[in-house]
């Protein structure tokens, strides 16, 4: 399934990715079912109608695609689709990968061995010093350091790794500099590192964008190191996603008197490796010889049209509580490809949410 796309195919890929209710799981299923984005786009209205949608599905227009491509080109950014050879190998191994990314800067860094260093925005001076020094040592050991360009630990990690290579993953577009005081740091990352985003250029990040950003941070990395984090922290979401993706998770211990240590200490309590320096990180990833080249085969089923009865049986089994798609298959007793096709139609109709990791909920 690795293929270079023509300009027309890339436009179709982008239109499908920007279509309402088409997330990474639905996108993956549609490509598998129809073979390419153009045929999937042609089938969308009928699929959404069969899933129970009354109003028309909002599909990105040619004008919107033209604008996004022009905005990316003006920044010197590159659009990379998940099926293309340039797509980062580690990210392609996710189930499913993001359909596409925009990248600005040294794209070659995306396929080098990498470690994420993340943590609290309101970080202590000691925590920032540790993150900066850890990133510098990891860079000297040949690793790219990945983080989210946020205040505190993220910014310190980028600073430490700038001389050797760092990647900033953003929730907004590749030009969305947040916080504003990181404008200088952002410019240096673009010059000497790489900035990556799943969002369209010009988009300002909103709350729902950060879990997707965190998934990419974890997906690009062989290990995630959390330096400081409170118990309800986005850094802990990154750590959880990393564990789900089979990455190593490490945490820096801290004083029980500091709320910023509660999250990291709890990670260690749950089985994360303790990190006191770069040696601990290198030891944790020593057995990882790199990621096997993924087959990038899409998981849909060509030509399957579930009937109305099966589709409604599947819909009735859904609830706000996430359940695996395999559980839905077992409950219906129907062939898995037919159930997956029904879930895609329900997703397009806004009646189901297909989540990474094979989970599904009622929308």
N, C-alpha and C positions, 0 to 999 in steps of 0.2 A: 504493500500500500504506500510505500515511500515513492513520491513522484513530484517532479517539478510542475507547477501549475502555469498555464498560460494566463495572460492578463484577464481574459474573459472568465476563466475558471476561478481565478483569485477574487474577482468581483462577486461571482456567485457565492463563493465561500464566505466572503465578508457579509454579503446580504443575509445569508442564512444565519450566521452567527449573531447578527444584530436584530433578528426577528423576535418579536414579542413571544415570551414563554419558551424560547429555545435556549436552554442552558447547556453546559458541557455534556451532560448525560443524554439529553434529547438530541443534541447535535450528533453525538457519536452513533446513536441508534438510527437516525435518519440517513447518515452517510452509509452505514452498513446495509440499510434496507434498500436504498435507491441507487447506490453506487457512486453518485456524485452530487454536488450541491445543486446543480442546475435542475436535475430531475426531482430532487427533494423540494426545491422551491415551487415547482409546478404542482406538486402533490399537496402542498400545505393547506390550501383552502378546503379541499375535500376531507383531509385528515382532521382538521379542526372541527368541521361541521359534524363529522361522524362521532367525534368525541363529545359533542353536545354544545359546542359554541354557537351562539346565535349571531353575534356581531362579527364583522370581518376581522381577520388577524392582521395586526400591524407589521408589515414586512418592510424592511429598509428599502427606500426608493433608489433609483439610479442617481438622483441628485444628491441624496445623502451619502451614498457610497463615493461618488465623485468628490464631495467635500472632505470626507474623512481621508481619502487617499491624497488629496491635495494638501491637507493640513499636515499629514505625516511627512510628505515630501518636502514641505517648507521647513520642517524641523531637521531634515536629514535623517529621519527615522526610517526603519525598515519594517515592513509587515511580513511576518513569517507565519505561515499556516502549519497546522499540526502534521500534515502529511508530507511536508517538504523536507529535503535533506538537511537544510540549515536549522531546522527546529531542534532545540536542545534535547539531547538524548535522554537525560535524566527526567525532564519534564514530559517527554513523549511516553515514558514508562508508567505514568500515572493512569489510573483507571477511573474515569477517562481523563485524558489531557485537556487543557484549555484548547478550544478550537484554533486560537491564534494568539499571537502576542505582537506588540510593537516594541522595537528595541532601538535605542539610540546610543551610539558610542562604539566601544570595542565588542562586537558581537562574538568574537572568538572566545571571550571569557566565559560564555554561557556553556561551553562544552568542556571546561576544565574542572578538575576536582574542586569542590567547594564546601564550605562550612558556613552556616548561618549563625550570626551572633545578634541576639535580640534581647530586649529588656524594657525596663520602666522608662517612661517619658520624663517623669520627675525623678531623675536618678541622683544618687549621692555622688559627691566628688570622687569618693573612693571607687564606686562602681564604674564611673566613667573612665577613670584611670585604668582600672583592670581591663575593661572592654577594649580600650585603645591599645594597651600593651598586648593583650591576647591576640587581637586582630593582626598587629604587626608581626608577632611571632608565627602565627599561622601562615601569613603571607610569605615570610622568609622560608617556611617549610614547603612552599610550592602550592599552597591552597588559595583559592579565591574566596574572599569573605563577602557574604550576602547579608543585607539587612534592608530595613524599610524606610530609611531617610528621616525617621521621626526624631523628635528631640531626645536628649538623654543618651541612653545606651546605643541606640541605632546610629546616631550621629558620630559618637565616639568610635564605634567600630569602623565606620567608613573612613574616618580620619586616619586611624591606625593602618588601614589596608590600602590607602591610596597609592603608595609607592609600588605596591606589588600587584594590585588588581582587586577591584571591588565592584559589586553589582547592587544597585538600588532598585527594589521592586516597589512600584507605586500603586495606590488604590485608584487614583484618578488617571488621567492621560499621562503620557511620557513627558509632558510639559507642565504638569500640575505640581508646582513647588510648594510643599507644605511641610513644616512651617515656613513662613516667608523669610525668616532669618537664616534659613539654610540655602538661600539663593547662591551664595558663593560656593558652598560645598557641592551643591547640585552641578554648578558649572564645572567644577574640578572632576566630579564623577563622570560627566559627559565626555570630558577631555581625555581622561586617563582610565576610566572604567566603562561601565555600561548601565543604562537606565532601561527598565523593562516595565511594561504594563499590559494588562489584558483589555483595558478600556480604550476608547477612542481618544485621539489627541484633542485637547481642549476641554475635556471633561474634568470637572472638579469632583473630588472624591466625596461620597456620602457614606454613612455608617455601614450600609450593606456591602460596600466594596471591599472593606478591610478583611473579612474572612476569605474572600477570593484571593486577595493579595497575599495573605498569610499562607494559603495553600501553595501558591507559586514559590514563595520563599522556601518553604519546606521541601517542595518538589525539586527545586534546583540543587539542593544540598545533600551531602552525604550524612551530615550530622547537624543538629541544632543545639546551640549553647544558649541557655537563658541565664543572664547575669543577675538581674534584679527584677522582681515581679510581685505585685500584690496578688491576693488569692483570686480576685476577679480581674483578669488581665488578658489583653490580646496576645501577649507573649505566650501565655499558657495554651491559648488556642493553637498557636503555631506549633508548640511542643506536642499537643495532642495529634494534630494533623501529621506531624513528622512520624510519630509512633505508628499511626495508622498506615502510613506509606512505607513502613519498614526502615525508616532512617534511625540513626542513633540519636538519643536525647541525653543531654548533659545539663547539669545545673550547678551554679556557683553557690555554695552554702553561705549563710549570713547570720547575723545576730538575731535571736528570737525577739529581741526588743525592737527591731526595725520592721515595720509593716512590709517594706519592700523585699524582705527576705522570706516572708511567709510562703509566697508562691514557689520560690526555688527550693526551700526546705521541704515543702510538701511534694514537689516532684521527686526529690531524692527519696523521701519516704515511700513513694509509689514505685520506685525502682529505677529512676533515672540515674545515670552515672554521675558521680561527684566530679566537679571540675575545679581544680586549683591552678591550672595553667595549661599551656599548649600541649605539654606531654600527655596529659589525660585525654585530650581530644585526639591526638595522633594515635594513642594506644587504642581508643575506642573504634577508630575507623581502619585500623591496621589490617583487619581481615577482609575489608571490602576492596576487592580488586577492580572496582569500577562496575558500572551498570551494564548488564548484557543488552546488546542492541535489541530494542523492542521490535516485535513484528509489525506493530501498528496496524493490526487487523481490526476493523470496526465490527461491532458486535450486534449489528442488526440482522434481520432475516429477510432476504429478498422475496418480494411477491406475497407476503403474508397480509391478509385482510381479515382481522378478527370480526366475527359477527356481532350484532348488537347485543345479544344475550350475554356473550362472554365479556364484552366491554362493560356492561352494567354490573355483572357479577364482580368484576375486578374493582369497579368504583365503590361498590357496597362494602368491600373488604378494607378500604382505606380509612384511616382516622388521623387525627393530629399527631398521634404517636408514631415515630418512624418505625418501619418494619422492612425487612429485607425483601427484595423482589422474589427471591427464592421461596420465601414463606407464602407469598401470593400465589406462586406457581403451585405449591403443594396444596394450598387451600382450594384452588379451583380444579386441580386435577387435569388442567389443560396443558398442551405443549408449551414449553417455556418461550419459544419464539413468538407464539401467538399472544401470550400474556404480555411480553415485552412490547409488542406492537400496540396492544390495547393501551398500555401505560403511556406510550408516546402520544397517542391520540388524545387521551385524557389530559396529558400535560399541555398540549397545544390548546386545548379547550379551557385551560385554567382550572382544571378539577383535580390535578395531581401535581406534586412537586417531586421530581426525580433528583435524588441527591447523590453526590459522589460516595463511593464505598458500597454501592448496590442497595441503598436504602430509598424508601419512598414514603411520602406522607400525603394526606388529603390537603389540597390547597385551600 
